[in-house]
């Protein structure tokens, strides 16, 4: 099983390259966001805003809720 630490995931998310992420929502559902880029990061709140390139939607999530990045498991 391939995995990366959250610090490595942060470096990848800070790049302008599109990524695929899987995350838990506040209701406990699992969502998959494909081809998204991080457009804003609030270090103190731990919240990232993403733009989904296919639909131009803007969504946000807590960084700790991301459990997969480009098919790699993210661990804390």
Secondary structure, 3 states (H helix, E strand, C coil): CCEEEHHHHHHHHCCCCCEEEEEECCCCCEEEEEEEEEEEEECCCCEEEEEECCCCEEEEEEHHHEEEECCEEEEC
